[in-house]
C-alpha cells in the first residue's frame, strides 16, 4: 500500500464516523409536518425546506403600526383546522428577498415560536402572501439545523406537542 492509499484508508473511515456521529441525536421528520405557532397555539401545515435559509409564514390582512419601541405588525393566520388567530409581533428587521421572476421584495421579519414535534424554539419568520402556495408555513435551515433531519420520502412523522408554548 502506497502512502496515498494509506492516508485514504485512514481518512475515509474518520469522515464516515464523523457523519454518523453528527446525525446521531437528530429527530427525523418528514418534508410536510404540522407545526404549532407561538403562544397562540394555532396548528398549520408546514413544508420543511432545507434549501431555504429562513422561515416564511402566510400573513393575511397584514397591518403596520408604530410604537415607541419600533414598528409592529398585526396579521391573521388560519390554522389547518380552519381556526383563525390574530397575531401581534414587533418587527425585528426587514428582509430583502429575490423573486424568481426577478426583482426584490421586502418583507417584515418577526420572532415567532415554532413547535415541531416536542421541540419549541423561537426563530425569525418573514411574513408574506403565501396564498399561491400549498402550505401556510415554510420552515428553513435556521430552525432545522442541529435538531432535525428531513426525510423527503415521509410526511407527518411527529405530532406538535411542546411542553411550553407560552413563548412568543
ROSE-4610 file (N, C-alpha, C; in Angstrom, 1 decimal, always signed):
// ROSE-4610
residu = [X/X/X/X/X/X/X/X/X/X/X/X/X/X/X/X/X/X/X/X/X/X/X/X/X/X/X/X/X/X/X/X/X/X/X/X/X/X/X/X/X/X/X/X/X/X/X/X/X/X/X/X/X/X/X/X/X/X/X/X/X/X/X/X/X/X/X/X/X/X/X/X/X/X/X/X/X/X/X/X/X/X/X/X/X/X/X/X/X/X/X/X/X/X/X/X/X/X/X/X/X/X/X/X/X/X/X/X/X/X/X/X/X/X/X/X/X/X/X/X/X/X/X/X/X/X/X/X/X/X/X/X/X/X/X/X/X/X/X/X/X/X/X/X/X/X/X/X/X/X/X/X/X/X/X/X/X/X/X/X/X/X/X/X/X/X/X/X/X/X/X/X/X/X/X/X/X/X/X/X/X/X/X/X/X/X/X/X/X/X/X/X/X/X/X/X/X/X/X/X/X/X/X/X/X/X/X/X/X/X/X/X/X/X/X/X/X/X/X/X/X/X/X/X/X/X/X/X/X/X/X/X/X/X/X/X/X/X/X/X/X/X/X/X/X/X/X/X/X/X/X/X/X/X/X/X/X/X/X/X/X/X/X/X/X/X/X/X/X/X/X/X/X/X/X/X/X/X/X/X/X/X/X/X/X/X/X/X/X/X/X/X/X/X/X/X/X/X/X/X/X/X/X/X/X/X/X/X/X/X/X/X/X/X/X/X/X/X/X/X/X/X/X/X/X/X/X/X/X/X/X/X/X/X/X/X/X/X/X/X/X/X/X/X/X/X/X/X/X/X/X/X/X/X/X/X/X/X/X/X/X/X/X/X/X/X/X/X/X/X/X/X/X/X/X/X/X/X/X/X/X/X/X/X/X/X/X/X/X/X/X/X/X/X/X/X/X/X/X/X/X/X/X/X/X/X/X/X/X/X/X/X/X/X/X/X/X/X/X/X/X/X/X/X/X/X/X/X/X/X/X/X/X/X/X/X/X/X/X/X/X/X/X/X/X/X/X/X/X/X/X/X/X/X/X/X/X/X/X/X/X/X/X/X/X/X/X/X/X/X/X/X/X/X/X/X/X/X/X/X/X/X/X/X/X/X/X/X/X/X/X/X/X/X/X/X/X/X/X/X/X/X/X/X]
num = [1/1/1/2/2/2/3/3/3/4/4/4/5/5/5/6/6/6/7/7/7/8/8/8/9/9/9/10/10/10/11/11/11/12/12/12/13/13/13/14/14/14/15/15/15/16/16/16/17/17/17/18/18/18/19/19/19/20/20/20/21/21/21/22/22/22/23/23/23/24/24/24/25/25/25/26/26/26/27/27/27/28/28/28/29/29/29/30/30/30/31/31/31/32/32/32/33/33/33/34/34/34/35/35/35/36/36/36/37/37/37/38/38/38/39/39/39/40/40/40/41/41/41/42/42/42/43/43/43/44/44/44/45/45/45/46/46/46/47/47/47/48/48/48/49/49/49/50/50/50/51/51/51/52/52/52/53/53/53/54/54/54/55/55/55/56/56/56/57/57/57/58/58/58/59/59/59/60/60/60/61/61/61/62/62/62/63/63/63/64/64/64/65/65/65/66/66/66/67/67/67/68/68/68/69/69/69/70/70/70/71/71/71/72/72/72/73/73/73/74/74/74/75/75/75/76/76/76/77/77/77/78/78/78/79/79/79/80/80/80/81/81/81/82/82/82/83/83/83/84/84/84/85/85/85/86/86/86/87/87/87/88/88/88/89/89/89/90/90/90/91/91/91/92/92/92/93/93/93/94/94/94/95/95/95/96/96/96/97/97/97/98/98/98/99/99/99/100/100/100/101/101/101/102/102/102/103/103/103/104/104/104/105/105/105/106/106/106/107/107/107/108/108/108/109/109/109/110/110/110/111/111/111/112/112/112/113/113/113/114/114/114/115/115/115/116/116/116/117/117/117/118/118/118/119/119/119/120/120/120/121/121/121/122/122/122/123/123/123/124/124/124/125/125/125/126/126/126/127/127/127/128/128/128/129/129/129/130/130/130/131/131/131/132/132/132/133/133/133/134/134/134/135/135/135/136/136/136/137/137/137/138/138/138/139/139/139/140/140/140/141/141/141/142/142/142/143/143/143/144/144/144/145/145/145/146/146/146/147/147/147/148/148/148/149/149/149/150/150/150/151/151/151/152/152/152/153/153/153/154/154/154/155/155/155/156/156/156/157/157/157/158/158/158/159/159/159/160/160/160/161/161/161/162/162/162/163/163/163/164/164/164/165/165/165/166/166/166/167/167/167/168/168/168]
x = [+0.9/+0.0/+0.9/+0.7/+1.5/+1.0/+1.7/+1.3/+0.0/-0.4/-1.7/-2.8/-2.7/-3.7/-3.8/-2.7/-2.7/-3.4/-3.2/-3.8/-5.3/-5.7/-7.1/-7.8/-7.1/-7.7/-7.9/-7.2/-7.4/-8.4/-8.5/-9.4/-10.8/-11.1/-12.4/-13.2/-12.7/-13.4/-13.7/-12.7/-12.9/-14.0/-14.1/-15.1/-16.5/-16.6/-17.8/-18.3/-17.3/-17.7/-18.2/-17.6/-18.0/-19.4/-19.7/-21.0/-22.1/-21.8/-22.7/-22.9/-21.8/-21.9/-22.7/-22.6/-23.3/-24.8/-25.1/-26.5/-27.2/-26.4/-26.9/-27.6/-28.7/-29.4/-30.4/-30.4/-31.3/-32.6/-33.7/-35.1/-35.4/-35.7/-36.1/-37.5/-37.8/-39.1/-39.4/-40.6/-41.0/-40.9/-41.0/-40.9/-42.2/-43.3/-44.5/-44.9/-45.1/-45.4/-46.4/-47.1/-48.0/-47.1/-47.3/-46.5/-47.4/-47.1/-47.9/-47.1/-47.8/-47.2/-47.4/-46.3/-46.3/-47.3/-47.5/-48.4/-49.8/-50.1/-51.5/-51.8/-50.8/-51.0/-51.8/-51.9/-52.5/-51.7/-52.3/-51.6/-51.7/-50.6/-50.6/-49.8/-50.0/-49.2/-48.0/-46.9/-45.6/-44.8/-44.1/-43.2/-41.8/-41.0/-39.7/-38.7/-38.1/-37.3/-35.8/-35.0/-33.6/-32.8/-33.5/-32.9/-33.2/-34.1/-34.3/-33.6/-33.0/-32.3/-33.3/-34.3/-35.2/-36.6/-37.4/-38.8/-39.7/-40.8/-41.7/-43.2/-44.0/-45.4/-46.4/-47.5/-48.5/-49.2/-49.2/-49.8/-50.9/-52.2/-53.3/-53.6/-54.2/-54.6/-53.5/-52.3/-51.1/-51.3/-51.1/-51.3/-50.1/-49.5/-48.3/-48.8/-48.0/-48.2/-46.9/-46.8/-45.5/-45.8/-44.9/-44.9/-43.6/-43.5/-42.3/-41.1/-41.4/-40.3/-40.0/-40.7/-40.4/-41.7/-41.5/-42.6/-43.1/-44.4/-45.2/-46.1/-46.4/-47.4/-48.4/-49.6/-50.7/-51.1/-51.4/-51.8/-52.6/-53.3/-54.2/-53.5/-53.7/-53.3/-54.5/-54.7/-55.8/-55.1/-55.5/-54.9/-55.4/-54.8/-55.1/-56.6/-57.1/-58.5/-59.5/-59.0/-59.9/-60.0/-59.4/-59.4/-58.5/-59.1/-58.4/-57.7/-56.6/-55.9/-55.3/-55.4/-54.7/-53.4/-52.3/-51.0/-50.6/-49.8/-49.2/-47.7/-46.8/-45.4/-44.6/-43.5/-42.6/-41.8/-41.6/-40.7/-39.3/-38.5/-37.1/-36.2/-36.6/-35.9/-36.7/-36.2/-36.9/-35.9/-36.5/-35.6/-35.9/-34.9/-35.0/-34.8/-35.9/-35.9/-36.0/-35.0/-35.0/-36.2/-36.9/-38.0/-37.6/-38.1/-37.8/-38.1/-39.1/-39.5/-38.6/-37.7/-36.8/-37.3/-36.4/-36.7/-36.5/-36.8/-36.6/-37.9/-38.3/-39.4/-39.0/-39.5/-39.2/-40.3/-39.9/-40.8/-40.5/-41.5/-41.2/-40.8/-39.9/-39.4/-39.7/-40.4/-40.8/-40.2/-40.1/-39.8/-41.0/-41.0/-42.1/-41.6/-42.3/-42.1/-42.7/-42.0/-42.5/-42.3/-43.4/-43.4/-43.4/-42.4/-42.3/-42.0/-42.9/-42.7/-42.7/-41.7/-41.6/-40.6/-40.2/-39.1/-39.8/-39.6/-40.1/-38.9/-38.9/-37.8/-38.3/-37.8/-38.2/-37.2/-37.7/-36.9/-37.4/-36.6/-37.1/-38.0/-39.1/-40.0/-40.4/-40.2/-40.6/-42.1/-42.8/-44.3/-44.5/-45.4/-45.6/-47.0/-47.4/-48.6/-48.2/-48.5/-48.3/-49.5/-50.5/-51.8/-51.7/-50.7/-50.4/-49.7/-49.4/-48.6/-49.5/-49.1/-49.9/-49.8/-48.8/-48.6/-48.4/-49.0/-49.0/-47.6/-46.8/-45.5/-44.4/-43.4/-42.2/-41.1/-40.5/-39.5/-38.2/-37.2/-35.9/-34.8/-33.6/-32.5/-32.2/-32.4/-32.1/-32.9/-34.1/-34.8/-34.4/-34.2/-34.0/-32.6/-31.6/-30.2/-29.9/-29.2/-28.7/-29.8/-31.0/-32.1/-32.8/-33.0/-33.8/-33.1/-33.4/-33.0/-34.3/-34.4/-35.6/-35.5/-36.5/-36.6/-37.7/-37.2/-38.1/-39.1/-39.0/-40.0/-41.1/-41.1/-42.0/-42.9/-44.1/-45.0/-45.5/-45.8/-46.5/-45.9/-44.7/-44.0/-44.0/-44.3/-44.3/-45.6/-46.0/-47.1/-46.6/-47.1/-46.7/-47.2/-46.3/-46.7/-45.7/-45.5/-44.5/-45.0/-44.1/-44.5/-44.8/-44.1/-44.2/-44.4/-45.6/-45.9/-46.1/-45.8/-46.0/-45.1/-44.1/-43.1/-43.7/-43.1/-43.6/-42.9]
y = [-1.2/+0.0/+1.2/+2.2/+3.4/+4.4/+5.5/+6.5/+7.1/+7.4/+8.0/+7.0/+5.7/+4.7/+4.6/+4.6/+4.5/+5.7/+6.9/+8.1/+8.0/+7.6/+7.4/+6.4/+5.3/+4.3/+4.8/+5.8/+6.4/+7.5/+8.3/+9.4/+9.0/+8.1/+7.7/+7.2/+6.3/+5.8/+7.0/+7.9/+9.0/+9.9/+10.2/+11.0/+10.3/+9.1/+8.3/+8.3/+8.1/+8.1/+9.5/+10.6/+11.9/+12.2/+11.8/+11.9/+11.2/+10.0/+9.2/+9.9/+10.3/+11.0/+12.3/+13.0/+14.3/+14.1/+12.9/+12.6/+12.1/+11.5/+11.0/+12.1/+11.8/+12.8/+13.7/+13.7/+14.4/+13.7/+14.5/+13.9/+13.9/+12.7/+12.6/+13.0/+14.0/+14.4/+14.4/+14.4/+14.4/+15.8/+15.9/+17.2/+18.0/+17.4/+18.1/+17.7/+18.7/+18.4/+19.4/+19.1/+20.1/+20.7/+22.1/+22.9/+23.8/+24.0/+25.0/+26.3/+27.4/+28.7/+29.4/+29.8/+30.7/+30.3/+31.3/+31.1/+30.9/+31.4/+31.3/+29.8/+29.0/+27.6/+27.1/+28.0/+27.6/+26.6/+25.5/+24.5/+24.7/+24.8/+25.0/+23.8/+23.7/+22.7/+23.4/+22.8/+23.4/+22.5/+23.2/+22.5/+22.7/+21.7/+21.8/+21.8/+22.9/+23.2/+23.4/+22.4/+22.6/+23.5/+23.8/+24.7/+26.2/+26.5/+27.8/+28.1/+29.3/+29.7/+30.0/+30.9/+31.4/+30.8/+31.0/+30.5/+31.6/+31.3/+32.2/+31.8/+32.7/+32.5/+33.3/+32.7/+33.4/+34.3/+35.6/+36.6/+37.3/+37.0/+37.6/+38.9/+39.9/+41.2/+41.8/+41.9/+42.5/+44.0/+44.4/+45.9/+46.3/+47.4/+48.0/+49.1/+49.2/+50.3/+50.7/+51.9/+52.4/+52.6/+52.2/+52.4/+53.0/+53.4/+54.0/+53.0/+51.7/+50.8/+50.2/+50.8/+50.4/+50.0/+49.4/+49.1/+47.7/+47.6/+46.3/+46.0/+44.7/+44.2/+43.4/+43.4/+42.6/+41.8/+40.5/+39.7/+38.5/+38.0/+36.8/+35.5/+34.4/+33.1/+32.2/+31.4/+30.4/+29.1/+28.4/+27.1/+26.0/+24.8/+23.7/+23.2/+23.5/+23.1/+24.3/+25.4/+26.5/+27.5/+27.3/+28.3/+29.5/+30.7/+32.0/+32.5/+33.1/+33.8/+35.1/+36.1/+37.4/+37.4/+37.7/+37.8/+39.2/+39.6/+40.9/+40.7/+41.2/+41.0/+42.2/+42.4/+43.5/+43.1/+44.1/+43.8/+43.9/+42.9/+42.9/+43.3/+43.2/+43.7/+43.5/+44.1/+43.9/+43.0/+42.0/+41.1/+41.5/+41.4/+41.7/+40.3/+39.9/+38.5/+38.6/+37.9/+37.9/+37.1/+37.6/+36.8/+36.0/+34.9/+34.0/+34.7/+35.6/+36.3/+37.6/+37.8/+39.0/+40.0/+40.9/+41.9/+41.4/+42.4/+42.1/+42.6/+41.8/+42.2/+42.4/+43.3/+43.5/+42.9/+42.2/+41.5/+41.8/+42.1/+42.2/+40.9/+40.9/+39.7/+39.9/+38.8/+38.8/+37.6/+37.6/+36.5/+35.7/+34.4/+33.5/+32.2/+31.7/+30.3/+29.3/+28.3/+27.2/+25.9/+25.1/+23.8/+22.7/+22.0/+20.8/+19.6/+18.7/+17.5/+18.0/+17.7/+18.2/+19.3/+19.8/+20.9/+22.2/+23.1/+24.5/+25.5/+26.3/+27.3/+28.6/+29.7/+31.0/+31.2/+31.6/+31.8/+33.0/+33.5/+34.6/+34.0/+34.7/+34.3/+35.5/+35.5/+36.6/+36.4/+37.5/+37.5/+37.9/+37.1/+37.4/+36.8/+37.0/+36.4/+35.1/+34.0/+32.6/+32.0/+32.8/+32.2/+31.4/+31.6/+30.8/+29.5/+29.2/+28.0/+27.0/+25.8/+24.7/+24.8/+25.4/+25.4/+26.8/+27.0/+28.3/+28.7/+27.7/+28.0/+27.2/+27.8/+27.2/+27.3/+26.2/+26.2/+26.0/+26.9/+26.9/+26.3/+26.3/+25.7/+26.4/+27.6/+28.3/+27.6/+27.1/+26.4/+25.0/+24.3/+22.9/+22.5/+23.3/+22.9/+22.5/+21.4/+20.8/+20.1/+20.1/+19.4/+18.4/+18.6/+17.8/+17.3/+16.1/+15.6/+15.4/+15.9/+15.9/+14.7/+13.8/+12.7/+13.0/+13.2/+13.7/+12.6/+11.4/+10.4/+10.3/+11.1/+10.9/+12.2/+12.0/+13.1/+12.8/+13.9/+13.9/+12.8/+12.9/+11.9/+12.2/+13.5/+13.9/+14.7/+14.7/+15.5/+16.7/+17.9/+19.1/+19.0/+18.7/+18.5/+19.1/+20.4/+21.0/+21.2/+21.1/+21.3/+22.7/+23.7/+25.1/+25.9/+26.2/+27.1/+28.5/+28.8/+30.2/+31.2/+30.8/+31.8/+32.4/+33.4/+34.1/+33.5]
z = [+0.0/+0.0/+0.0/-1.0/-1.0/+0.0/+0.1/+1.1/+0.9/-0.3/-0.7/-0.3/-0.6/-0.3/+1.2/+1.9/+3.4/+4.0/+3.6/+4.1/+3.8/+2.6/+2.2/+3.1/+3.4/+4.3/+5.7/+6.1/+7.5/+7.4/+6.4/+6.3/+6.1/+5.1/+4.8/+6.0/+6.8/+8.0/+9.0/+9.1/+10.0/+9.5/+8.2/+7.7/+7.9/+7.6/+7.8/+9.2/+10.2/+11.6/+12.0/+11.5/+11.8/+11.3/+10.1/+9.5/+10.4/+10.8/+11.6/+12.9/+13.5/+14.8/+14.8/+13.7/+13.6/+13.4/+12.7/+12.5/+13.8/+14.7/+15.9/+16.8/+17.3/+18.1/+17.4/+16.1/+15.3/+15.2/+15.2/+15.1/+13.6/+13.1/+11.7/+11.5/+10.6/+10.3/+8.8/+8.4/+7.0/+6.4/+5.1/+4.4/+4.6/+5.0/+5.4/+6.8/+7.7/+9.1/+9.6/+10.7/+11.3/+12.4/+12.5/+13.4/+14.2/+15.5/+16.3/+16.3/+16.2/+16.2/+17.6/+18.2/+19.3/+20.4/+21.3/+22.5/+22.0/+20.8/+20.2/+19.9/+19.7/+19.5/+18.3/+17.3/+16.0/+15.3/+14.8/+14.1/+12.6/+11.9/+10.5/+9.8/+8.5/+7.7/+7.2/+7.4/+7.0/+6.1/+5.2/+4.3/+4.9/+5.1/+5.7/+4.5/+4.3/+3.1/+3.5/+3.3/+3.6/+2.6/+1.5/+0.5/+0.9/+1.8/+2.3/+3.6/+3.7/+4.9/+6.0/+5.7/+6.7/+6.5/+7.5/+7.5/+7.0/+6.5/+5.9/+6.2/+6.6/+7.0/+6.2/+5.8/+5.2/+6.2/+6.0/+6.9/+6.1/+6.5/+5.9/+6.6/+5.9/+6.5/+7.3/+6.7/+7.4/+7.6/+8.9/+9.2/+10.0/+9.6/+10.3/+11.3/+12.4/+13.3/+13.9/+14.4/+15.0/+16.5/+17.3/+18.7/+19.2/+20.4/+20.9/+20.8/+20.9/+20.8/+19.4/+18.4/+17.0/+16.2/+15.1/+14.2/+14.6/+14.5/+14.9/+13.7/+13.6/+12.6/+13.3/+12.7/+13.1/+11.9/+12.0/+10.9/+11.3/+10.4/+10.7/+10.1/+10.8/+10.4/+10.5/+9.5/+9.5/+9.7/+10.7/+11.1/+10.1/+10.2/+9.4/+9.7/+10.9/+11.2/+10.9/+10.3/+10.0/+11.0/+12.2/+13.3/+12.9/+13.1/+12.8/+14.1/+14.0/+15.1/+14.6/+15.4/+15.1/+15.9/+15.2/+15.8/+15.9/+16.9/+17.0/+17.3/+16.5/+16.7/+16.4/+17.1/+16.8/+15.6/+14.7/+13.5/+14.0/+13.8/+14.2/+13.1/+11.8/+10.7/+9.4/+8.3/+7.0/+6.2/+5.6/+4.7/+3.3/+2.5/+1.0/+0.4/-0.3/-0.9/-2.4/-3.0/-4.5/-5.0/-6.0/-6.6/-7.8/-8.0/-9.1/-10.4/-10.4/-11.6/-11.8/-10.9/-11.0/-10.0/-9.6/-8.7/-7.2/-6.3/-4.9/-4.2/-3.2/-2.4/-1.0/-0.2/+1.2/+2.0/+3.1/+4.0/+5.4/+6.3/+7.7/+8.3/+9.2/+9.9/+11.4/+12.0/+13.4/+14.0/+15.4/+16.1/+16.4/+16.2/+16.5/+17.0/+18.0/+18.5/+17.6/+17.3/+16.5/+17.3/+17.2/+17.9/+16.8/+16.7/+15.7/+16.6/+16.6/+17.5/+18.9/+19.7/+21.1/+21.2/+20.1/+20.1/+19.8/+20.8/+20.7/+20.7/+19.7/+19.6/+19.0/+19.4/+18.8/+17.7/+16.5/+15.3/+14.6/+13.7/+12.8/+11.7/+11.4/+10.4/+9.5/+8.2/+7.4/+7.0/+6.9/+6.7/+5.2/+4.6/+3.1/+2.8/+1.5/+1.0/+0.4/+1.0/+0.5/+0.0/-0.3/-0.8/-2.0/-2.8/-4.0/-3.8/-2.5/-2.2/-1.5/-1.4/-0.7/+0.8/+1.3/+2.8/+3.3/+4.5/+5.1/+5.6/+6.0/+6.6/+5.8/+5.6/+5.1/+6.2/+6.6/+7.6/+7.0/+7.3/+6.7/+7.6/+7.1/+7.8/+9.2/+9.3/+10.6/+11.8/+11.5/+12.6/+12.6/+11.5/+11.4/+11.8/+11.5/+11.7/+13.2/+13.3/+14.6/+15.4/+14.9/+15.6/+14.8/+13.5/+12.7/+11.4/+11.0/+9.7/+8.9/+7.7/+6.9/+5.9/+6.0/+5.1/+4.1/+2.9/+1.8/+1.3/+1.8/+1.5/+2.5/+3.5/+4.6/+4.8/+5.4/+5.7/+7.1/+7.9/+9.2/+10.1/+10.4/+11.2/+12.7/+13.1/+14.5/+14.8/+16.1/+16.5/+17.2/+16.9/+17.6/+19.0/+20.0/+21.4/+22.3/+22.3/+23.1/+24.5/+25.5/+26.9/+27.2/+26.5/+26.8/+25.5/+25.2/+24.1/+24.5/+25.8/+26.3/+25.8/+25.0/+24.5/+23.2/+22.7/+21.5/+20.4]
